[in-house]
Amino acid sequence: MDRKRNLEDERRPDPESFLDLVAQSQKGRLKVYLGAAAGVGKTWKMLEEAQQLRAKGGDVVVALVETHGRAETQEKLAGLEVIPRKKYAYRGVELEEMDLDAVLARNPEVAIVDELAHTNAPGARHEKRWQDVEALLQAGINVITAVNIQHVESLNPVIKRITGIDVRETVPDSILTRADQIVNVDVSVEALRERLREGKIYPPAQIEQALKNFFTPANLASLREIALREVARGLTRQRQDAETLKREGGRRARMVEKIAVGLSSRPAAGANLLRKACRIATQLSADWYAVHIETPSESVKKIRTADFVALLDNINLASDLGAETVWLKAPDPVAGLLEYARDNGISKIIVGRSHEPRWRRVLGRDVTARIIENAPDLDIEILADDTGEDK
C-alpha cells in the first residue's frame, strides 16, 4: 500500500516543480499530461495548473484548448489570457487552429496547447500540432500539453490489437522522450464510463456506440495499464538522467548503446518493426539507426513502385520515431549491414522474421539466418511479425 501511495505521489502534478524547471533554463521545457482515453480530465488538469502558475506570477497563455462544451472546463479558462485562433477556409468550411505566429510573437513564459496529436487544417504552417509545439520549444517557450496513450506512434500496433481500432493521428515517441515531465491523469474504468454515459465526453448520439466499442471495460483497463507503464518509464529515464548528470559533474554522458534496424526493400512489416525497435531503443536509452541496403538486384529502378513508396514511408516513419536513417549500396545486404554495424560501433541489430520463400531458407540463403551466422560478435534480436504474412 505504501509503495502504491509513493508512486501516486510521484505522478501527482506539481506546478511549482514546473516553475522550477522554467527557472533553470531559458530553453523551452515540455510537460505532457498523458491519459488512457478521452474524458479522463487532462485538459482540466492543464488549466488547473495554468491558473496556479498564473497565481504565482507566471506568464501563461492558452495557445489552444478544446473545451468540447464542458462547463467545468470552460470555467477553468476564467482569467487566463487566450490567444485568438487563426481561421482557414477549406472546401467551403471555416476551420480554426492555433495561431502559431501569434503565440510566437506574444512569447509567453508558458503556453498551454491541447490535443497534441491533432492534424492541422490545410494551409497551416505545419501538418501536425506536435510540430507547432516543437516550434514553440525551439523559440524558448515552455509548453504544457496533453495526449492520450493511443496516439503514441510506437504503440500503434499494440493499440490496434487491443481495441481493433487503427489510430490515424499519432505523435512521435521522440516527443515523449524529450519531455521534462510526464504526468498520468487517471480515473477508474467505471468512473470514465459513467462520465461517458452522462454526456461529458461525446455527444449523446455517440455514447452507446462508444460504450460498446472503444470504451469497453477490457479496453480501458488495458489502456490504463499501458499509460501507467509509459509514465513509469518516463520517471525511470528522468531518474537515470539525473544520476548520470550528477555522476558526470553536470555533463551529459554520451550514449553507449547503439542499435541498427534492417529495413528491407520488401517492407510489408517494416512499420511495425520500426515501432517495436523504437520501444527497445527508448528502454535502453540507446541511439538507433534504420539502415536500408540497396543491392543491384533490388535497386530503385527494379523494385515495384508500391514497394518503393512503402520503403520511403518507413524511412520517414523511422525519422519521426527518432532514428537516424541510413541508405547504403552494397552487393550483399548482409555484408553491407554488418560492415556498417562494425564501422559505427553498433552493439545490437534488430531484424524481422524473414519472408524469403521456403526454398531459399532450405538452401541457406535466408537473410536473417545469415546475419546470425556471420555476426557472433553482435547481439541479434529477431522481432515477431504482426502482419501474419508467410511466403
C-alpha positions as CSV (number, residue, x, y, z in Angstrom):
1,M,0.0,0.0,0.0
2,D,2.8,2.4,0.9
3,R,4.5,1.6,-2.4
4,K,1.3,2.4,-4.3
5,R,0.9,5.7,-2.4
6,N,4.5,6.7,-3.2
7,L,4.0,6.0,-6.9
8,E,0.9,8.2,-6.9
9,D,2.8,10.9,-5.1
10,E,5.4,10.8,-7.9
11,R,2.8,11.1,-10.6
12,R,0.8,13.9,-8.9
13,P,1.0,17.2,-10.8
14,D,3.2,19.8,-9.1
15,P,3.0,23.3,-10.7
16,E,5.9,24.5,-8.5
17,S,8.2,21.8,-9.9
18,F,7.4,23.0,-13.5
19,L,8.2,26.6,-12.4
20,D,11.5,25.3,-11.1
21,L,12.3,23.8,-14.4
22,V,11.4,27.0,-16.2
23,A,13.8,28.9,-13.9
24,Q,16.6,26.5,-14.6
25,S,16.8,27.3,-18.3
26,Q,15.6,29.7,-20.9
27,K,15.2,26.8,-23.4
28,G,11.8,25.5,-24.0
29,R,10.6,22.9,-21.5
30,L,7.9,20.4,-22.1
31,K,5.3,18.9,-19.8
32,V,2.9,16.3,-21.0
33,Y,-0.4,15.2,-19.4
34,L,-1.0,11.6,-20.5
35,G,-4.3,9.8,-20.3
36,A,-5.7,6.4,-21.1
37,A,-8.6,7.9,-23.1
38,A,-10.6,11.0,-23.8
39,G,-12.5,12.2,-20.8
40,V,-10.0,11.4,-18.0
41,G,-9.5,15.1,-17.3
42,K,-6.3,16.1,-19.0
43,T,-7.5,19.5,-20.2
44,W,-9.0,20.3,-16.8
45,K,-5.7,19.4,-15.1
46,M,-3.7,21.6,-17.6
47,L,-5.9,24.6,-17.0
48,E,-5.8,24.0,-13.2
49,E,-2.0,24.1,-13.4
50,A,-2.2,27.2,-15.7
51,Q,-4.3,29.0,-13.0
52,Q,-1.8,28.0,-10.3
53,L,1.2,29.2,-12.4
54,R,-0.6,32.5,-13.1
55,A,-1.4,33.0,-9.4
56,K,2.4,32.5,-8.7
57,G,3.3,35.2,-11.2
58,G,4.0,33.1,-14.2
59,D,3.4,34.5,-17.7
60,V,0.9,31.9,-19.0
61,V,-1.2,32.0,-22.2
62,V,-3.7,29.5,-23.5
63,A,-2.4,28.9,-27.0
64,L,-5.2,26.4,-27.7
65,V,-7.7,24.4,-25.6
66,E,-10.7,22.3,-26.6
67,T,-13.5,22.5,-24.0
68,H,-15.8,20.3,-26.1
69,G,-18.7,22.2,-24.5
70,R,-17.9,21.0,-20.9
71,A,-19.0,23.7,-18.5
72,E,-16.4,22.9,-15.8
73,T,-13.6,23.1,-18.4
74,Q,-14.9,26.4,-19.7
75,E,-14.9,27.8,-16.1
76,K,-11.2,26.9,-15.8
77,L,-10.4,29.4,-18.6
78,A,-11.6,32.3,-16.5
79,G,-8.9,35.0,-16.0
80,L,-6.4,33.3,-18.4
81,E,-5.1,35.0,-21.5
82,V,-6.4,33.1,-24.5
83,I,-4.7,33.6,-27.9
84,P,-7.4,34.0,-30.6
85,R,-7.4,31.2,-33.1
86,K,-6.5,31.5,-36.8
87,K,-9.1,30.8,-39.4
88,Y,-8.6,28.7,-42.5
89,A,-11.1,28.3,-45.4
90,Y,-11.2,24.7,-46.7
91,R,-13.8,23.4,-49.1
92,G,-16.3,25.9,-48.2
93,V,-15.9,25.4,-44.4
94,E,-14.1,27.7,-42.0
95,L,-11.6,25.8,-39.7
96,E,-9.9,27.2,-36.7
97,E,-6.4,26.3,-35.5
98,M,-3.8,27.5,-33.0
99,D,-2.3,30.8,-34.3
100,L,1.4,29.7,-34.1
101,D,2.7,33.1,-35.3
102,A,0.6,35.0,-32.7
103,V,1.9,32.8,-29.9
104,L,5.5,33.2,-31.0
105,A,5.0,37.0,-31.2
106,R,3.5,37.1,-27.8
107,N,6.5,35.0,-26.5
108,P,5.0,33.9,-23.1
109,E,6.8,32.0,-20.4
110,V,4.4,29.1,-20.7
111,A,1.9,28.1,-23.4
112,I,-1.0,25.7,-22.9
113,V,-1.5,23.5,-26.0
114,D,-4.3,20.9,-26.0
115,E,-4.7,17.7,-28.2
116,L,-1.0,17.2,-29.2
117,A,-1.8,14.6,-31.9
118,H,-4.3,16.9,-33.8
119,T,-3.9,17.3,-37.6
120,N,-3.9,20.9,-38.6
121,A,-6.1,22.4,-41.3
122,P,-4.6,22.6,-44.9
123,G,-2.7,25.8,-45.2
124,A,-1.3,25.8,-41.7
125,R,2.4,26.1,-41.3
126,H,2.7,22.6,-40.1
127,E,0.7,19.5,-40.8
128,K,0.6,18.4,-37.1
129,R,0.1,20.2,-33.8
130,W,3.1,18.5,-32.3
131,Q,5.2,20.2,-34.9
132,D,3.8,23.5,-33.7
133,V,4.8,22.6,-30.2
134,E,8.3,21.8,-31.4
135,A,8.5,25.3,-32.9
136,L,7.4,26.9,-29.6
137,L,10.0,24.9,-27.7
138,Q,12.7,25.9,-30.2
139,A,11.8,29.5,-29.6
140,G,12.3,29.1,-25.9
141,I,8.6,28.9,-24.9
142,N,7.7,26.3,-22.3
143,V,4.8,24.1,-23.2
144,I,2.2,22.2,-21.2
145,T,0.3,19.8,-23.4
146,A,-1.9,16.7,-23.4
147,V,-2.3,13.5,-25.3
148,N,-4.0,10.1,-25.0
149,I,-1.8,6.9,-24.9
150,Q,-3.4,5.5,-28.1
151,H,-1.7,8.4,-30.1
152,V,1.9,7.4,-29.2
153,E,3.3,6.2,-32.6
154,S,5.3,3.1,-31.5
155,L,2.3,1.8,-29.6
156,N,0.1,1.8,-32.7
157,P,0.2,-2.0,-33.3
158,V,-0.5,-2.7,-29.6
159,I,-3.5,-0.3,-29.5
160,K,-4.9,-1.8,-32.7
161,R,-4.5,-5.4,-31.3
162,I,-6.3,-4.4,-28.0
163,T,-9.1,-2.2,-29.4
164,G,-9.4,-3.2,-33.0
165,I,-9.1,0.5,-34.0
166,D,-6.4,1.8,-36.3
167,V,-5.4,5.2,-34.8
168,R,-4.6,7.6,-37.6
169,E,-3.3,10.6,-35.6
170,T,-0.1,9.8,-33.8
171,V,2.7,11.6,-32.0
172,P,6.4,10.5,-32.4
173,D,7.9,8.8,-29.4
174,S,10.7,11.4,-29.5
175,I,8.2,14.0,-28.2
176,L,7.6,12.0,-25.0
177,T,11.3,11.0,-24.7
178,R,12.3,14.7,-24.7
179,A,9.5,15.7,-22.2
180,D,10.8,17.1,-19.0
181,Q,7.7,15.9,-17.1
182,I,5.1,13.3,-18.0
183,V,2.0,13.2,-15.7
184,N,-0.6,10.4,-15.8
185,V,-4.2,11.6,-15.5
186,D,-6.1,8.5,-14.3
187,V,-9.6,7.7,-13.3
188,S,-11.2,4.3,-12.7
189,V,-12.7,2.4,-15.7
190,E,-16.3,2.6,-14.3
191,A,-15.9,6.3,-13.4
192,L,-14.8,7.0,-17.0
193,R,-17.7,5.0,-18.5
194,E,-20.1,6.9,-16.2
195,R,-18.7,10.2,-17.5
196,L,-19.4,9.0,-21.0
197,R,-23.0,8.0,-20.0
198,E,-23.5,11.5,-18.6
199,G,-22.6,13.1,-21.9
200,K,-19.4,14.6,-20.5
201,I,-17.1,13.1,-23.3
202,Y,-19.1,12.6,-26.5
203,P,-22.5,13.9,-27.9
204,P,-25.5,11.8,-26.9
205,A,-25.7,10.2,-30.4
206,Q,-22.2,8.7,-30.0
207,I,-22.5,7.4,-26.4
208,E,-23.9,3.9,-26.9
209,Q,-21.6,3.1,-29.8
210,A,-18.6,4.3,-27.8
211,L,-19.6,2.2,-24.8
212,K,-19.8,-0.9,-27.0
213,N,-16.6,-0.3,-28.9
214,F,-13.6,1.7,-27.6
215,F,-14.9,2.4,-24.1
216,T,-15.4,-1.3,-23.1
217,P,-14.1,-2.2,-19.6
218,A,-11.4,-4.5,-21.1
219,N,-10.1,-1.9,-23.5
220,L,-10.0,0.9,-20.8
221,A,-8.3,-1.4,-18.3
222,S,-5.6,-2.3,-20.9
223,L,-5.1,1.4,-21.9
224,R,-4.8,2.4,-18.2
225,E,-2.1,-0.2,-17.7
226,I,-0.2,1.0,-20.8
227,A,-0.4,4.6,-19.8
228,L,0.9,3.8,-16.3
229,R,3.8,1.9,-17.7
230,E,4.7,4.8,-20.0
231,V,4.8,7.2,-17.1
232,A,6.9,4.8,-15.1
233,R,9.4,4.6,-18.0
234,G,9.5,8.4,-18.1
235,L,10.2,8.6,-14.4
236,T,12.9,6.0,-14.7
237,R,14.5,7.9,-17.6
238,Q,14.4,11.2,-15.6
239,R,15.9,9.5,-12.6
240,Q,18.7,7.9,-14.6
241,D,19.4,11.2,-16.4
242,A,19.7,13.0,-13.1
243,E,22.0,10.3,-11.7
244,T,24.2,10.5,-14.8
245,L,24.4,14.3,-14.7
246,K,25.4,14.2,-11.0
247,R,27.9,11.5,-11.7
248,E,29.4,13.3,-14.7
249,G,29.5,16.7,-12.8
250,G,26.7,18.2,-14.8
251,R,27.8,17.0,-18.2
252,R,25.5,14.6,-20.1
253,A,27.4,11.4,-20.9
254,R,27.2,10.2,-24.5
255,M,25.0,7.1,-25.1
256,V,26.9,3.9,-25.1
257,E,24.3,1.6,-26.7
258,K,23.8,1.8,-30.4
259,I,21.1,-0.2,-32.3
260,A,20.7,-0.8,-36.0
261,V,17.4,-1.9,-37.6
262,G,17.5,-3.5,-41.0
263,L,14.9,-2.1,-43.5
264,S,14.1,-4.4,-46.4
265,S,13.1,-3.3,-49.9
266,R,10.0,-5.6,-49.3
267,P,8.8,-3.5,-46.4
268,A,5.4,-5.1,-45.7
269,A,6.1,-5.4,-42.0
270,G,8.6,-2.5,-41.8
271,A,6.4,-0.1,-39.9
272,N,5.7,-2.5,-37.1
273,L,9.3,-3.5,-36.9
274,L,10.3,0.2,-36.5
275,R,7.8,0.9,-33.8
276,K,9.0,-2.1,-31.8
277,A,12.6,-1.1,-32.3
278,C,11.8,2.4,-31.1
279,R,10.4,0.9,-27.9
280,I,13.5,-1.1,-27.4
281,A,15.8,1.8,-28.1
282,T,13.8,4.0,-25.6
283,Q,14.0,1.4,-22.9
284,L,17.8,1.1,-23.4
285,S,18.3,4.9,-23.8
286,A,20.1,4.0,-27.0
287,D,20.9,5.8,-30.2
288,W,19.3,3.9,-33.1
289,Y,19.7,3.7,-36.9
290,A,17.3,2.5,-39.6
291,V,19.5,1.0,-42.3
292,H,18.5,0.1,-45.8
293,I,21.0,-1.7,-48.0
294,E,20.3,-1.3,-51.7
295,T,21.6,-4.2,-53.8
296,P,22.0,-4.3,-57.6
297,S,19.1,-6.8,-57.9
298,E,16.9,-4.6,-55.8
299,S,17.8,-1.1,-57.0
300,V,15.2,1.6,-57.1
301,K,14.9,1.0,-60.8
302,K,13.9,-2.6,-60.3
303,I,11.7,-2.9,-57.3
304,R,8.0,-2.4,-57.6
305,T,6.6,1.1,-57.3
306,A,4.4,0.1,-54.4
307,D,7.4,-1.4,-52.5
308,F,9.5,1.7,-53.2
309,V,6.7,4.0,-51.9
310,A,6.3,1.8,-48.8
311,L,10.0,1.9,-48.2
312,L,10.1,5.7,-48.3
313,D,7.1,5.8,-45.9
314,N,9.0,3.6,-43.5
315,I,12.1,5.8,-43.8
316,N,10.0,8.8,-43.0
317,L,8.4,6.9,-40.1
318,A,11.9,6.0,-38.7
319,S,12.9,9.6,-38.7
320,D,9.7,10.6,-36.9
321,L,10.4,7.9,-34.3
322,G,13.8,9.4,-33.6
323,A,16.0,7.1,-35.7
324,E,18.9,8.2,-37.9
325,T,18.1,6.9,-41.3
326,V,20.9,5.4,-43.5
327,W,20.7,4.3,-47.1
328,L,23.7,2.4,-48.4
329,K,24.6,0.4,-51.6
330,A,26.3,-2.9,-51.4
331,P,26.3,-6.1,-53.5
332,D,25.1,-8.2,-50.5
333,P,22.6,-6.9,-47.9
334,V,24.0,-9.0,-45.0
335,A,27.6,-8.0,-45.6
336,G,26.6,-4.3,-46.1
337,L,24.6,-4.2,-42.9
338,L,27.3,-6.0,-40.8
339,E,30.1,-3.7,-42.2
340,Y,28.1,-0.6,-41.3
341,A,27.4,-2.0,-37.8
342,R,31.1,-2.7,-37.1
343,D,32.3,0.5,-38.6
344,N,29.8,2.6,-36.5
345,G,30.0,0.8,-33.1
346,I,26.6,-0.9,-33.3
347,S,26.1,-3.3,-30.5
348,K,22.7,-4.7,-31.4
349,I,21.0,-5.4,-34.7
350,I,17.2,-5.8,-34.9
351,V,15.6,-7.6,-37.8
352,G,12.2,-9.0,-38.5
353,R,11.4,-12.6,-39.3
354,S,12.4,-13.4,-42.9
355,H,9.8,-13.6,-45.6
356,E,12.1,-15.3,-48.1
357,P,10.5,-18.2,-49.9
358,R,10.8,-21.5,-48.2
359,W,13.2,-22.9,-50.9
360,R,15.6,-20.1,-50.2
361,R,15.5,-20.9,-46.5
362,V,16.3,-24.6,-47.2
363,L,19.2,-23.6,-49.4
364,G,20.7,-21.4,-46.7
365,R,20.0,-18.0,-48.3
366,D,17.7,-16.8,-45.6
367,V,18.9,-13.2,-44.7
368,T,18.0,-13.4,-41.0
369,A,19.8,-16.7,-40.6
370,R,22.9,-15.4,-42.4
371,I,23.1,-12.3,-40.2
372,I,23.1,-14.5,-37.1
373,E,25.7,-16.8,-38.6
374,N,28.0,-14.0,-39.6
375,A,27.8,-11.8,-36.6
376,P,28.8,-13.8,-33.5
377,D,30.3,-10.6,-32.1
378,L,26.9,-8.7,-32.2
379,D,23.6,-9.0,-30.3
380,I,20.9,-10.0,-32.8
381,E,17.3,-9.6,-31.9
382,I,14.5,-11.1,-34.1
383,L,11.1,-9.5,-33.7
384,A,7.8,-11.2,-34.4
385,D,5.8,-10.1,-37.4
386,D,2.3,-8.8,-36.7
387,T,1.2,-8.9,-40.3
388,G,0.5,-12.6,-40.4
389,E,2.4,-12.9,-43.7
390,D,4.1,-16.1,-44.6
391,K,5.5,-16.7,-48.1
